[in-house]
Amino acid sequence: MDLEQFTTLIHEHGLSEYQDDILASVRPAILLKLGQAEPGHKGQSRIGGVPDLPLSIPWPKNSFLDRYLCFILQIKFAELPTFPDNPLTKRGMLYLFADASSNSAEQIVFYDGSEPLEPIHLSQDTRLITDCYDKLVTHRLEFELFPDIPRWATNDFERLCARLNLDELKLNDLGRTLSENSVGKLLGHVSGIGHDPREDAYIVREVNPEWLYNYEQRQTLDMTRAQNWHNLLEVDSSSAVDLKTPRTIGG
């Protein structure tokens, strides 16, 4: 999406008077879009199916329960669109696996591109951590660069709306339009459900994971350092893939 298309969307959503402030809030992001309903070739980006892994990276497990995580998707960095200051490498892969808990560090796996890849199939009697993803419909993944804006239930969204006396629903609708026909995004702004997910990342990784749902303890914390966390990957629900659980991974 180019600048002209974006400014047209701003106008169509009744936000023309806030155009300069909205443009100033933009962060570059990459939409994840569904391609053909097929796995594609070895090493290509896909959602569903099986992962293509190097020998040095085993299929991740939940060590406490001794069960394998569920494969969700793989992204080949070389297939991503380029843009200035892109923090992502051009070599290797990113893999997302699902645990029963959204706080597992084993969910996200990086591969540097230095070894051959092979499709990995688990035996039929293998016990996975959950059966929620058994019926994912395999698709190729395609990518599109787009301008992302602050999202619902985040500190950046609330500050922008308060500073401009802006209708939150209008700004949220613009964000939803930007993400239409996608199954997630790389980079850009975080998206919240109830509160800013960067605060969850800060608590789990830097404070005490047992405080994640202890709202009395959370209120005692200075959340300033939570702003140092950034969105890496967000995966949204998709009926086409039969994926029902949104996932956001910080970095």
Accessible surface in RSA format (square Angstrom, percent):
REM  Atomic radii and reference values for relative SASA: ProtOr
REM  Chains: A
REM  Algorithm: Lee & Richards
REM  Probe-radius: 1.40
REM  Slices: 20
REM RES _ NUM      All-atoms   Total-Side   Main-Chain    Non-polar    All polar
REM                ABS   REL    ABS   REL    ABS   REL    ABS   REL    ABS   REL
RES MET A   1    71.89  37.2  28.48  18.8  43.41 103.4  34.54  29.4  37.35  49.5
RES ASP A   2    83.07  58.2  71.47  71.1  11.60  27.4  44.48 104.7  38.59  38.5
RES LEU A   3   116.30  64.8 105.70  75.6  10.61  26.7 109.43  76.9   6.88  18.5
RES GLU A   4   133.19  76.5 126.62  95.8   6.58  15.7  45.38  87.8  87.81  71.7
RES GLN A   5    98.18  54.9  93.05  68.0   5.14  12.2  31.65  67.4  66.54  50.5
RES PHE A   6     2.42   1.2   2.42   1.5   0.00   0.0   2.42   1.5   0.00   0.0
RES THR A   7    29.63  21.1  27.12  27.5   2.51   6.0  15.74  21.1  13.89  21.0
RES THR A   8    64.93  46.2  59.53  60.4   5.40  12.9  45.35  60.9  19.58  29.6
RES LEU A   9    27.10  15.1  27.10  19.4   0.00   0.0  27.10  19.0   0.00   0.0
RES ILE A  10     0.00   0.0   0.00   0.0   0.00   0.0   0.00   0.0   0.00   0.0
RES HIS A  11   123.93  67.7 116.83  81.2   7.10  18.2  78.94  81.4  44.99  52.4
RES GLU A  12   118.19  67.9  80.40  60.8  37.79  90.0  36.50  70.6  81.69  66.7
RES HIS A  13    40.08  21.9  27.94  19.4  12.14  31.1  28.08  28.9  12.00  14.0
RES GLY A  14    41.95  51.7   0.00   N/A  41.95  51.7  29.98  82.3  11.97  26.8
RES LEU A  15     0.04   0.0   0.04   0.0   0.00   0.0   0.04   0.0   0.00   0.0
RES SER A  16    54.74  46.3  41.56  55.5  13.18  30.4  39.47  84.0  15.27  21.4
RES GLU A  17   144.64  83.0 102.71  77.7  41.93  99.8  43.30  83.8 101.34  82.7
RES TYR A  18    39.88  18.6  39.65  22.6   0.23   0.6  17.78  13.4  22.10  27.2
RES GLN A  19    55.99  31.3  55.52  40.6   0.46   1.1   5.92  12.6  50.06  38.0
RES ASP A  20   112.75  79.0 103.96 103.5   8.79  20.8  36.50  85.9  76.25  76.0
RES ASP A  21    42.96  30.1  39.96  39.8   3.00   7.1   2.55   6.0  40.40  40.3
RES ILE A  22     0.00   0.0   0.00   0.0   0.00   0.0   0.00   0.0   0.00   0.0
RES LEU A  23    52.00  29.0  38.45  27.5  13.54  34.0  38.69  27.2  13.31  35.8
RES ALA A  24    89.75  82.5  48.11  74.2  41.64  94.7  60.69  85.5  29.05  77.0
RES SER A  25    23.71  20.0   9.54  12.7  14.16  32.6  21.12  45.0   2.58   3.6
RES VAL A  26    45.99  30.3  25.12  22.7  20.86  50.3  25.12  21.8  20.86  56.6
RES ARG A  27    78.83  33.1  78.52  40.0   0.32   0.8  29.55  40.4  49.29  29.9
RES PRO A  28    64.16  46.8  59.19  54.0   4.97  18.1  61.71  50.9   2.45  15.2
RES ALA A  29     0.00   0.0   0.00   0.0   0.00   0.0   0.00   0.0   0.00   0.0
RES ILE A  30     0.00   0.0   0.00   0.0   0.00   0.0   0.00   0.0   0.00   0.0
RES LEU A  31     4.09   2.3   4.09   2.9   0.00   0.0   4.09   2.9   0.00   0.0
RES LEU A  32     0.00   0.0   0.00   0.0   0.00   0.0   0.00   0.0   0.00   0.0
RES LYS A  33    53.47  26.1  53.47  32.8   0.00   0.0  23.13  20.8  30.34  32.3
RES LEU A  34    49.86  27.8  26.55  19.0  23.31  58.6  26.55  18.6  23.31  62.7
RES GLY A  35    17.62  21.7   0.00   N/A  17.62  21.7   6.66  18.3  10.95  24.5
RES GLN A  36   127.53  71.3 123.97  90.6   3.55   8.5  34.76  74.0  92.76  70.4
RES ALA A  37    71.92  66.1  38.81  59.9  33.11  75.3  38.81  54.7  33.11  87.7
RES GLU A  38    82.20  47.2  79.37  60.1   2.82   6.7  20.24  39.2  61.96  50.6
RES PRO A  39    71.30  52.0  71.30  65.0   0.00   0.0  71.30  58.9   0.00   0.0
RES GLY A  40    25.94  32.0   0.00   N/A  25.94  32.0   8.19  22.5  17.76  39.8
RES HIS A  41   138.04  75.4 133.95  93.1   4.09  10.5  86.81  89.5  51.23  59.6
RES LYS A  42   116.20  56.7  86.42  53.0  29.78  70.9  54.46  49.0  61.74  65.8
RES GLY A  43     6.60   8.1   0.00   N/A   6.60   8.1   6.41  17.6   0.18   0.4
RES GLN A  44    39.67  22.2  39.67  29.0   0.00   0.0   6.95  14.8  32.72  24.8
RES SER A  45     0.00   0.0   0.00   0.0   0.00   0.0   0.00   0.0   0.00   0.0
RES ARG A  46     8.37   3.5   8.37   4.3   0.00   0.0   1.57   2.2   6.80   4.1
RES ILE A  47     0.00   0.0   0.00   0.0   0.00   0.0   0.00   0.0   0.00   0.0
RES GLY A  48     0.77   0.9   0.00   N/A   0.77   0.9   0.77   2.1   0.00   0.0
RES GLY A  49    40.58  50.0   0.00   N/A  40.58  50.0  19.60  53.8  20.98  47.0
RES VAL A  50    40.78  26.8  40.10  36.3   0.68   1.6  40.10  34.8   0.68   1.8
RES PRO A  51     0.00   0.0   0.00   0.0   0.00   0.0   0.00   0.0   0.00   0.0
RES ASP A  52     1.77   1.2   1.77   1.8   0.00   0.0   0.00   0.0   1.77   1.8
RES LEU A  53     2.85   1.6   1.16   0.8   1.69   4.2   1.16   0.8   1.69   4.5
RES PRO A  54     2.15   1.6   0.00   0.0   2.15   7.8   0.26   0.2   1.90  11.8
RES LEU A  55   170.79  95.1 140.96 100.8  29.83  75.0 145.00 101.8  25.79  69.4
RES SER A  56    74.58  63.0  39.83  53.2  34.75  80.1  46.79  99.6  27.80  38.9
RES ILE A  57    31.91  18.2  27.92  20.8   3.99   9.6  28.18  20.3   3.73  10.1
RES PRO A  58   105.28  76.7  92.87  84.7  12.41  45.1 102.97  85.0   2.31  14.4
RES TRP A  59    26.54  10.6  17.37   8.4   9.17  21.5  17.37   9.3   9.17  14.9
RES PRO A  60    15.39  11.2   7.99   7.3   7.40  26.9  15.39  12.7   0.00   0.0
RES LYS A  61    75.55  36.9  64.97  39.9  10.57  25.2  34.44  31.0  41.11  43.8
RES ASN A  62    26.46  18.3  23.44  22.6   3.03   7.3   3.92   9.4  22.55  21.8
RES SER A  63   110.14  93.1  80.67 107.7  29.47  67.9  52.44 111.7  57.70  80.8
RES PHE A  64   186.14  93.1 154.95  96.0  31.19  81.1 162.95  98.8  23.19  66.4
RES LEU A  65    91.20  50.8  72.98  52.2  18.22  45.8  76.59  53.8  14.62  39.3
RES ASP A  66    97.50  68.3  83.52  83.1  13.98  33.0  26.30  61.9  71.20  71.0
RES ARG A  67    70.36  29.5  69.97  35.7   0.39   0.9   4.69   6.4  65.66  39.8
RES TYR A  68    61.44  28.7  61.44  35.0   0.00   0.0  22.12  16.6  39.32  48.5
RES LEU A  69     0.11   0.1   0.11   0.1   0.00   0.0   0.11   0.1   0.00   0.0
RES CYS A  70     5.09   3.9   4.11   4.6   0.98   2.3   4.66  11.8   0.44   0.5
RES PHE A  71    12.85   6.4   2.70   1.7  10.15  26.4   2.70   1.6  10.15  29.0
RES ILE A  72     2.82   1.6   2.82   2.1   0.00   0.0   2.82   2.0   0.00   0.0
RES LEU A  73     0.00   0.0   0.00   0.0   0.00   0.0   0.00   0.0   0.00   0.0
RES GLN A  74     0.00   0.0   0.00   0.0   0.00   0.0   0.00   0.0   0.00   0.0
RES ILE A  75     0.11   0.1   0.11   0.1   0.00   0.0   0.11   0.1   0.00   0.0
RES LYS A  76    77.64  37.9  77.64  47.6   0.00   0.0  27.32  24.6  50.33  53.6
RES PHE A  77     3.91   2.0   3.61   2.2   0.30   0.8   3.61   2.2   0.30   0.9
RES ALA A  78    54.91  50.5  34.25  52.9  20.65  47.0  34.25  48.2  20.65  54.7
RES GLU A  79    57.63  33.1  31.89  24.1  25.74  61.3  33.23  64.3  24.41  19.9
RES LEU A  80     6.91   3.8   1.87   1.3   5.04  12.7   1.87   1.3   5.04  13.6
RES PRO A  81    36.02  26.2  24.25  22.1  11.76  42.8  35.76  29.5   0.25   1.6
RES THR A  82    97.10  69.1  79.98  81.1  17.12  40.8  47.25  63.5  49.85  75.4
RES PHE A  83    24.91  12.5   8.64   5.4  16.27  42.3  16.64  10.1   8.27  23.7
RES PRO A  84   117.06  85.3  99.39  90.6  17.67  64.2 111.21  91.8   5.85  36.4
RES ASP A  85   143.55 100.6 107.59 107.1  35.97  85.0  42.46  99.9 101.09 100.8
RES ASN A  86    35.79  24.7  13.38  12.9  22.41  54.0   9.05  21.8  26.74  25.8
RES PRO A  87    99.02  72.2  57.60  52.5  41.42 150.6  69.92  57.7  29.09 180.8
RES LEU A  88    24.88  13.9  13.77   9.8  11.11  27.9  15.63  11.0   9.25  24.9
RES THR A  89    74.85  53.2  58.95  59.8  15.90  37.9  51.98  69.8  22.87  34.6
RES LYS A  90    90.54  44.2  81.95  50.3   8.59  20.5  77.05  69.4  13.49  14.4
RES ARG A  91   142.15  59.7 138.45  70.6   3.70   8.8  67.37  92.1  74.78  45.3
RES GLY A  92    11.14  13.7   0.00   N/A  11.14  13.7   2.13   5.9   9.01  20.2
RES MET A  93     3.25   1.7   3.25   2.2   0.00   0.0   1.05   0.9   2.21   2.9
RES LEU A  94     0.18   0.1   0.18   0.1   0.00   0.0   0.18   0.1   0.00   0.0
RES TYR A  95     0.00   0.0   0.00   0.0   0.00   0.0   0.00   0.0   0.00   0.0
RES LEU A  96     0.43   0.2   0.43   0.3   0.00   0.0   0.43   0.3   0.00   0.0
RES PHE A  97     0.12   0.1   0.12   0.1   0.00   0.0   0.12   0.1   0.00   0.0
RES ALA A  98     0.73   0.7   0.47   0.7   0.26   0.6   0.73   1.0   0.00   0.0
RES ASP A  99     4.60   3.2   4.13   4.1   0.47   1.1   0.08   0.2   4.53   4.5
RES ALA A 100    71.53  65.8  36.09  55.7  35.44  80.6  41.37  58.3  30.15  79.9
RES SER A 101    51.25  43.3  45.46  60.7   5.79  13.3  42.31  90.1   8.95  12.5
RES SER A 102    72.11  60.9  52.73  70.4  19.38  44.6  31.24  66.5  40.87  57.3
RES ASN A 103    51.49  35.5  41.16  39.8  10.33  24.9  14.43  34.7  37.06  35.8
RES SER A 104    19.40  16.4   6.21   8.3  13.19  30.4  14.73  31.4   4.67   6.5
RES ALA A 105    62.02  57.0  43.73  67.5  18.29  41.6  47.22  66.5  14.80  39.2
RES GLU A 106    85.51  49.1  79.13  59.9   6.37  15.2  34.53  66.8  50.98  41.6
RES GLN A 107     2.64   1.5   2.64   1.9   0.00   0.0   1.64   3.5   1.00   0.8
RES ILE A 108    37.39  21.3  26.70  19.9  10.69  25.8  26.70  19.2  10.69  29.0
RES VAL A 109    24.77  16.3  21.52  19.5   3.25   7.8  24.77  21.5   0.00   0.0
RES PHE A 110   107.63  53.8  88.13  54.6  19.51  50.8  88.23  53.5  19.41  55.5
RES TYR A 111    14.33   6.7   9.71   5.5   4.62  12.0   8.41   6.3   5.92   7.3
RES ASP A 112    95.08  66.6  79.90  79.5  15.18  35.9  45.68 107.5  49.40  49.3
RES GLY A 113    24.96  30.8   0.00   N/A  24.96  30.8   7.13  19.6  17.83  39.9
RES SER A 114    75.37  63.7  41.63  55.6  33.75  77.7  37.25  79.3  38.12  53.4
RES GLU A 115    59.55  34.2  49.34  37.3  10.20  24.3  26.96  52.2  32.58  26.6
RES PRO A 116   114.35  83.3  97.90  89.2  16.44  59.8 109.99  90.8   4.35  27.0
RES LEU A 117    23.91  13.3  19.91  14.2   4.00  10.1  19.91  14.0   4.00  10.8
RES GLU A 118    84.31  48.4  84.31  63.8   0.00   0.0  36.82  71.2  47.48  38.8
RES PRO A 119    57.30  41.8  44.85  40.9  12.45  45.3  44.85  37.0  12.45  77.4
RES ILE A 120    52.30  29.8  51.16  38.1   1.14   2.8  52.30  37.7   0.00   0.0
RES HIS A 121   134.63  73.6 106.00  73.7  28.62  73.2  75.10  77.4  59.53  69.3
RES LEU A 122    51.34  28.6  26.37  18.9  24.97  62.8  28.41  19.9  22.93  61.7
RES SER A 123    72.13  60.9  51.19  68.3  20.94  48.2  50.38 107.3  21.75  30.5
RES GLN A 124   193.72 108.3 153.42 112.1  40.30  96.0  64.52 137.3 129.20  98.0
RES ASP A 125   121.39  85.0  94.97  94.5  26.42  62.5  51.31 120.8  70.08  69.9
RES THR A 126    35.06  24.9  11.19  11.3  23.87  56.9  11.82  15.9  23.24  35.1
RES ARG A 127   153.65  64.5 143.72  73.3   9.94  23.7  62.02  84.8  91.64  55.5
RES LEU A 128    55.47  30.9  44.63  31.9  10.83  27.2  44.63  31.3  10.83  29.1
RES ILE A 129    12.92   7.4   0.31   0.2  12.61  30.4   0.31   0.2  12.61  34.2
RES THR A 130    28.94  20.6  18.09  18.3  10.85  25.8  20.36  27.3   8.58  13.0
RES ASP A 131   109.11  76.4  94.13  93.7  14.98  35.4  26.62  62.6  82.49  82.3
RES CYS A 132    88.43  66.9  57.82  64.5  30.61  71.9  15.65  39.7  72.78  78.5
RES TYR A 133    18.60   8.7   7.13   4.1  11.47  29.8   5.45   4.1  13.15  16.2
RES ASP A 134    91.01  63.7  53.86  53.6  37.15  87.8  28.53  67.2  62.47  62.3
RES LYS A 135   163.93  80.0 149.34  91.6  14.59  34.7  99.43  89.5  64.50  68.7
RES LEU A 136    23.75  13.2   5.26   3.8  18.49  46.5   5.26   3.7  18.49  49.8
RES VAL A 137    68.08  44.8  63.88  57.8   4.20  10.1  68.08  59.2   0.00   0.0
RES THR A 138    29.57  21.0  23.54  23.9   6.03  14.4  11.17  15.0  18.40  27.8
RES HIS A 139    18.20   9.9  18.20  12.6   0.00   0.0   4.38   4.5  13.81  16.1
RES ARG A 140    47.52  20.0  47.52  24.2   0.00   0.0   4.30   5.9  43.22  26.2
RES LEU A 141     1.86   1.0   0.00   0.0   1.86   4.7   0.00   0.0   1.86   5.0
RES GLU A 142    96.16  55.2  92.98  70.3   3.17   7.6  31.15  60.2  65.01  53.1
RES PHE A 143    33.85  16.9   3.44   2.1  30.41  79.1   3.82   2.3  30.03  85.9
RES GLU A 144    57.34  32.9  53.47  40.4   3.87   9.2  27.00  52.2  30.34  24.8
RES LEU A 145    58.36  32.5  54.30  38.8   4.06  10.2  54.30  38.1   4.06  10.9
RES PHE A 146     3.27   1.6   0.22   0.1   3.05   7.9   2.79   1.7   0.48   1.4
RES PRO A 147    19.33  14.1  16.52  15.1   2.82  10.2  18.84  15.6   0.49   3.0
RES ASP A 148     0.00   0.0   0.00   0.0   0.00   0.0   0.00   0.0   0.00   0.0
RES ILE A 149     0.12   0.1   0.12   0.1   0.00   0.0   0.12   0.1   0.00   0.0
RES PRO A 150     5.17   3.8   3.90   3.6   1.27   4.6   4.12   3.4   1.05   6.5
RES ARG A 151    25.46  10.7  24.68  12.6   0.78   1.9   8.52  11.6  16.94  10.3
RES TRP A 152   101.51  40.7 100.63  48.7   0.89   2.1  76.59  40.8  24.93  40.4
RES ALA A 153    11.48  10.6   4.60   7.1   6.88  15.7   9.69  13.6   1.79   4.7
RES THR A 154     2.49   1.8   1.53   1.5   0.97   2.3   1.40   1.9   1.09   1.7
RES ASN A 155    33.70  23.2  32.38  31.3   1.32   3.2   5.41  13.0  28.29  27.3
RES ASP A 156    26.80  18.8  22.12  22.0   4.67  11.1  11.73  27.6  15.07  15.0
RES PHE A 157     1.82   0.9   1.82   1.1   0.00   0.0   1.82   1.1   0.00   0.0
RES GLU A 158    87.63  50.3  83.92  63.5   3.71   8.8  26.67  51.6  60.96  49.8
RES ARG A 159   133.79  56.2 127.88  65.2   5.90  14.1  75.38 103.0  58.41  35.4
RES LEU A 160     9.94   5.5   7.27   5.2   2.67   6.7   9.34   6.6   0.60   1.6
RES CYS A 161     5.00   3.8   3.04   3.4   1.96   4.6   3.32   8.4   1.68   1.8
RES ALA A 162    82.28  75.7  50.29  77.6  31.99  72.8  62.20  87.6  20.08  53.2
RES ARG A 163   159.58  67.0 122.81  62.6  36.77  87.5  75.26 102.9  84.32  51.1
RES LEU A 164    31.27  17.4  17.64  12.6  13.62  34.2  22.58  15.9   8.69  23.4
RES ASN A 165   136.35  94.0 119.72 115.7  16.63  40.0  30.61  73.7 105.74 102.2
RES LEU A 166    11.33   6.3   1.13   0.8  10.19  25.6   2.08   1.5   9.25  24.9
RES ASP A 167    73.09  51.2  57.98  57.7  15.11  35.7  29.47  69.3  43.63  43.5
RES GLU A 168    73.31  42.1  69.56  52.6   3.75   8.9  19.00  36.8  54.31  44.3
RES LEU A 169   112.07  62.4 112.07  80.2   0.00   0.0 112.07  78.7   0.00   0.0
RES LYS A 170    90.29  44.0  88.75  54.5   1.53   3.6  48.56  43.7  41.73  44.4
RES LEU A 171     0.53   0.3   0.02   0.0   0.51   1.3   0.02   0.0   0.51   1.4
RES ASN A 172    31.71  21.9  29.00  28.0   2.72   6.5   2.43   5.8  29.28  28.3
RES ASP A 173    68.65  48.1  66.96  66.6   1.70   4.0  13.91  32.7  54.75  54.6
RES LEU A 174     0.00   0.0   0.00   0.0   0.00   0.0   0.00   0.0   0.00   0.0
RES GLY A 175     1.27   1.6   0.00   N/A   1.27   1.6   1.27   3.5   0.00   0.0
RES ARG A 176   160.11  67.2 152.84  77.9   7.27  17.3  36.30  49.6 123.81  75.0
RES THR A 177    34.47  24.5  27.50  27.9   6.98  16.6  16.32  21.9  18.15  27.4
RES LEU A 178     3.72   2.1   0.00   0.0   3.72   9.4   0.05   0.0   3.67   9.9
RES SER A 179    25.06  21.2  19.22  25.7   5.84  13.4  16.79  35.8   8.26  11.6
RES GLU A 180   103.32  59.3  92.70  70.1  10.63  25.3  33.47  64.7  69.85  57.0
RES ASN A 181   132.62  91.5  98.57  95.3  34.04  82.0  34.51  83.0  98.11  94.8
RES SER A 182    21.15  17.9   1.10   1.5  20.05  46.2   0.90   1.9  20.25  28.4
RES VAL A 183     4.77   3.1   4.77   4.3   0.00   0.0   4.77   4.1   0.00   0.0
RES GLY A 184     1.39   1.7   0.00   N/A   1.39   1.7   1.32   3.6   0.07   0.2
RES LYS A 185     4.40   2.1   4.40   2.7   0.00   0.0   4.34   3.9   0.06   0.1
RES LEU A 186     0.00   0.0   0.00   0.0   0.00   0.0   0.00   0.0   0.00   0.0
RES LEU A 187    21.13  11.8  20.52  14.7   0.61   1.5  21.13  14.8   0.00   0.0
RES GLY A 188     7.92   9.8   0.00   N/A   7.92   9.8   0.07   0.2   7.85  17.6
RES HIS A 189     8.10   4.4   8.10   5.6   0.00   0.0   6.53   6.7   1.58   1.8
RES VAL A 190     7.58   5.0   7.09   6.4   0.48   1.2   7.09   6.2   0.48   1.3
RES SER A 191    30.17  25.5  23.66  31.6   6.52  15.0  22.18  47.2   8.00  11.2
RES GLY A 192     9.44  11.6   0.00   N/A   9.44  11.6   0.50   1.4   8.94  20.0
RES ILE A 193   152.01  86.5 130.76  97.4  21.26  51.2 133.45  96.1  18.56  50.4
RES GLY A 194    71.17  87.8   0.00   N/A  71.17  87.8  36.48 100.1  34.68  77.7
RES HIS A 195    56.25  30.7  49.42  34.4   6.82  17.5  42.77  44.1  13.48  15.7
RES ASP A 196     3.25   2.3   0.22   0.2   3.03   7.2   0.22   0.5   3.03   3.0
RES PRO A 197    28.38  20.7  23.75  21.7   4.62  16.8  24.82  20.5   3.56  22.1
RES ARG A 198     8.66   3.6   6.95   3.5   1.70   4.1   4.29   5.9   4.37   2.6
RES GLU A 199    28.40  16.3  28.40  21.5   0.00   0.0   0.00   0.0  28.40  23.2
RES ASP A 200    40.54  28.4  40.43  40.2   0.11   0.3  13.47  31.7  27.08  27.0
RES ALA A 201    20.76  19.1  13.39  20.7   7.37  16.8  20.27  28.5   0.49   1.3
RES TYR A 202    20.63   9.6  20.63  11.7   0.00   0.0   0.62   0.5  20.01  24.7
RES ILE A 203     0.00   0.0   0.00   0.0   0.00   0.0   0.00   0.0   0.00   0.0
RES VAL A 204    19.10  12.6   9.66   8.7   9.45  22.8   9.66   8.4   9.45  25.6
RES ARG A 205   118.16  49.6  83.35  42.5  34.81  82.9  29.20  39.9  88.96  53.9
RES GLU A 206    71.44  41.0  34.19  25.9  37.25  88.7  30.13  58.3  41.31  33.7
RES VAL A 207    52.25  34.4  18.36  16.6  33.89  81.7  22.12  19.2  30.14  81.7
RES ASN A 208    48.57  33.5  47.32  45.7   1.25   3.0   9.18  22.1  39.39  38.1
RES PRO A 209    81.03  59.1  71.10  64.8   9.93  36.1  71.42  59.0   9.61  59.7
RES GLU A 210   147.72  84.8 120.72  91.3  27.00  64.3  47.24  91.4 100.48  82.0
RES TRP A 211    63.14  25.3  63.14  30.6   0.00   0.0  50.27  26.8  12.86  20.9
RES LEU A 212    10.66   5.9  10.35   7.4   0.31   0.8  10.35   7.3   0.31   0.8
RES TYR A 213   161.28  75.3 142.62  81.1  18.66  48.6 110.52  83.1  50.75  62.6
RES ASN A 214    58.44  40.3  50.42  48.7   8.02  19.3  14.35  34.5  44.09  42.6
RES TYR A 215   114.12  53.3 110.16  62.7   3.96  10.3  90.18  67.8  23.94  29.5
RES GLU A 216   141.89  81.5 132.76 100.4   9.13  21.7  49.43  95.6  92.46  75.5
RES GLN A 217    63.55  35.5  63.14  46.1   0.41   1.0   3.57   7.6  59.97  45.5
RES ARG A 218    17.05   7.2  13.69   7.0   3.36   8.0   5.56   7.6  11.49   7.0
RES GLN A 219   155.33  86.9 118.52  86.6  36.81  87.6  44.12  93.9 111.21  84.3
RES THR A 220   101.01  71.8  62.47  63.3  38.53  91.8  66.25  89.0  34.75  52.5
RES LEU A 221    40.24  22.4  22.33  16.0  17.91  45.0  24.31  17.1  15.92  42.8
RES ASP A 222   103.79  72.7  87.18  86.8  16.61  39.3  45.33 106.7  58.46  58.3
RES MET A 223    35.86  18.6  30.06  19.9   5.81  13.8  30.83  26.2   5.03   6.7
RES THR A 224    95.03  67.6  84.43  85.6  10.59  25.3  70.05  94.1  24.98  37.8
RES ARG A 225   139.71  58.7 138.86  70.8   0.85   2.0  46.11  63.0  93.60  56.7
RES ALA A 226     0.00   0.0   0.00   0.0   0.00   0.0   0.00   0.0   0.00   0.0
RES GLN A 227    54.46  30.5  44.89  32.8   9.58  22.8  38.93  82.9  15.53  11.8
RES ASN A 228   101.77  70.2  85.45  82.6  16.33  39.3  25.44  61.2  76.33  73.8
RES TRP A 229    46.47  18.6  45.71  22.1   0.76   1.8  44.60  23.8   1.87   3.0
RES HIS A 230    97.74  53.4  96.43  67.0   1.30   3.3  70.73  72.9  27.01  31.4
RES ASN A 231     4.26   2.9   0.00   0.0   4.26  10.3   0.24   0.6   4.03   3.9
RES LEU A 232    22.38  12.5  21.49  15.4   0.89   2.2  22.38  15.7   0.00   0.0
RES LEU A 233     0.32   0.2   0.29   0.2   0.03   0.1   0.29   0.2   0.03   0.1
RES GLU A 234    16.47   9.5  16.47  12.5   0.00   0.0   3.39   6.6  13.08  10.7
RES VAL A 235     1.08   0.7   1.08   1.0   0.00   0.0   1.08   0.9   0.00   0.0
RES ASP A 236    41.01  28.7  41.01  40.8   0.00   0.0  18.21  42.9  22.80  22.7
RES SER A 237    56.85  48.0  37.93  50.6  18.92  43.6  32.85  69.9  24.00  33.6
RES SER A 238    15.36  13.0   6.80   9.1   8.56  19.7  10.26  21.8   5.10   7.1
RES SER A 239   117.46  99.3  81.85 109.2  35.61  82.0  55.79 118.8  61.68  86.4
RES ALA A 240    57.18  52.6  36.09  55.7  21.10  48.0  48.80  68.7   8.39  22.2
RES VAL A 241     0.00   0.0   0.00   0.0   0.00   0.0   0.00   0.0   0.00   0.0
RES ASP A 242    43.20  30.3  38.54  38.4   4.66  11.0  11.79  27.7  31.42  31.3
RES LEU A 243     3.22   1.8   1.84   1.3   1.38   3.5   2.05   1.4   1.17   3.1
RES LYS A 244   152.98  74.6 131.91  80.9  21.07  50.2 113.45 102.1  39.53  42.1
RES THR A 245    51.04  36.3  50.34  51.0   0.70   1.7  30.30  40.7  20.75  31.4
RES PRO A 246    70.29  51.2  54.86  50.0  15.43  56.1  55.06  45.5  15.23  94.7
RES ARG A 247    23.47   9.9  20.93  10.7   2.55   6.1   8.99  12.3  14.48   8.8
RES THR A 248    53.43  38.0  26.71  27.1  26.72  63.7  14.51  19.5  38.92  58.8
RES ILE A 249    21.23  12.1  19.94  14.9   1.30   3.1  21.23  15.3   0.00   0.0
RES GLY A 250    33.04  40.7   0.00   N/A  33.04  40.7   9.22  25.3  23.82  53.3
RES GLY A 251    55.45  68.4   0.00   N/A  55.45  68.4  52.43 143.9   3.02   6.8
END  Absolute sums over single chains surface
CHAIN  1 A    13206.0      10521.9       2684.2       7043.3       6162.7
END  Absolute sums over all chains
TOTAL         13206.0      10521.9       2684.2       7043.3       6162.7
